[in-house]
Structure formats: C-alpha cells, structure tokens
Amino acid sequence: MEASKINVKETVPASRKLGADDARELLRHASRLIVAKGKQVSEFELGGEPADAAVAAMLGPTGNLRAPTLTVGKTVVVGFNEPAYADALG
C-alpha cells in the first residue's frame, strides 16, 4: 500500500473476528463488490439491501470475513488478486 501511496485509514487485527453482520454493514455503503478466491474473481453490483450471495462470497469456511478486505470509495475488495487490486485502485 505504501508503494502505491495509499493511505490506510483502519487496520483490523486478525484476532478480531468479523462475521456476516459486519460484511453486510460494509456492503450497505458500497455499489460494487469484488471477491477474489485464488485466480477466480467474482463481481457483484450492489444497490439496496446486500444479497445473501454477495455476503456469502465474502465469508470463509469458518463464517468469518476473508482477508484482506479493502474498501476503496464505493468498491469493496475481498481476497487477493493482483489484477482485481489494480482494477479497484485504478
């Protein structure tokens, strides 16, 4: 992030578990969700109440929010994929 001159506003430690309610709260303020699981990238256009499929895509097998999770403007990016990050960070 520093190399790209991105200012990090908040860092949440891994010991603080975030679940489905936290994921929904992130999506309430977003218009786009990008979820990366390895090379597979899924995109969701959001509006109104977040869809269950979008929330489920954000969660790992334990039911916790997957890491890393970024909010860039009105886009939420979950998981790591270099092209997805480049797209979101513009």
N, C-alpha and C positions, 0 to 999 in steps of 0.2 A: 504494500500500500504506500509506503513512504517513497519508493522508487517512482511511483506514478503520481506523487504529490497529492495523495488522497488523505483528507483529514478524517480520522476515525473519531466519531462522537461518543460511542459507547462500546465497551467490550464486556461481554458477559462470560464469567468463568465457567468451565465445563462442569464444575461441581453444582452449579445452579441449573437444575433440570427444567426445561421449558416443554410444555405439552401442547395438546390440541387447542386449548383455550388461548394460549399465547400465540400460536400460529394464526388462529382466526383474527386476533387483535392486530397482528402485523398486516394481514390481508385487508382489513377494513379500510386502511388508508392507501392501499395500492390499486393500480389499474392493470398491472401485469405481474405475472409470476413466472420465473424461470427455475426449473428444477433439474439439476444435473445428478445423474447416478452413473458414474463411470463415463463412458462415451455417449450414453443415451441422455438426450436433453428433451424435456417436455416444457411446453409453454402454455400458460393459461391467461386468457384475457378476463379481467375481473370487472365487476360492477355490481353494486349492491351487496347482499349477503354472500360471503365466500362459499363456494361449492364444496361439498364434502370431499370430492375427488381431489380438489386443489389442496385442502388441508391434509388429507391422507398422503399425498405425494411429498409433503414437507416433513413427514414423520418417519423415523427409523423403525426398526423391528421392535424396539422397546417402548415405542409410543412417545419418544422424546423428539424434539425438533432437531433435525440433522444439522451438522456443522460442515463448513462455515455457512452462516446466513448473513446476507448483506441487504441493506435497504439503500437504494440509490434513487433519489427522487421518489417517483411513484412505482418503481420496479423493485420487487423482492427477488433475490437470487439465493437459492438453497443448493448446497453441494458445490463441488469444484469442477469446473471445466473451463480451460483457458479461453476457447472461443466465446463461450457464454459470458465470461467475465468481460472480455473485450467488447462484446456487444452491449452489455449493460453499462459499462463505464464510458462508452462512446469515445 
